[in-house]
Amino acid sequence: MAVWPQIRITVLKKNFDPELAQAYRKPEARKSPCNLFEVGQVFMVDGFAGQPADWPCGWAWNDIHRVVTALTVGGDFGVWMQNPAEFITCCTDGIKPVVFKVERLP
């Protein structure tokens, strides 16, 4: 049985573009940063790249899952990152994206 490394996901930043929100969101839709995550919030992934039980957004998980999987199986992002065992990524919400640090723990 394989022993998979722990992966830590930290919320680094929540962005919001009010001009895009005003131009494209429905009038009744929230026009503010994402309300599902908080800056500094930490999630742990144990096992083979499984979604943490307390992860609040399926869309965001789908967006970052490939990075989590790559780090779980020993992927190396050293081409772009100072630490090859981490990557900065975000969800694909163009109006209110959330930025995550995904890192493989030693």
PECORHU-V817394 format. One record per pair of residues at least 12 apart in sequence whose ideal C-beta (glycine too) atoms are under 7 Angstrom apart, sorted by the first residue. I is the first residue (numbers start at 1). J is the second residue. If there is no record, write none. Layout:
BEGIN
I;J
I;J
END
This chain:
BEGIN
4;47
4;48
4;72
5;72
5;104
5;105
6;44
6;45
6;46
6;105
7;45
7;68
7;71
7;72
7;102
7;103
7;104
8;42
8;44
8;103
8;105
9;43
9;45
9;100
9;102
10;42
10;100
10;101
11;37
11;38
11;39
11;40
11;41
11;98
11;100
12;39
12;88
12;99
12;100
12;101
13;39
13;99
14;33
14;34
14;37
14;39
14;98
15;33
15;96
15;97
15;99
16;32
16;33
16;96
17;95
18;31
20;94
20;95
21;95
24;95
25;95
33;96
34;96
34;98
36;56
36;57
37;56
37;98
43;55
45;68
48;72
49;65
49;68
49;69
49;72
59;91
60;91
60;98
63;91
63;92
64;89
64;100
64;102
67;87
67;89
67;102
68;102
71;85
71;102
71;104
85;103
85;104
86;101
86;102
86;103
87;102
88;101
89;102
END
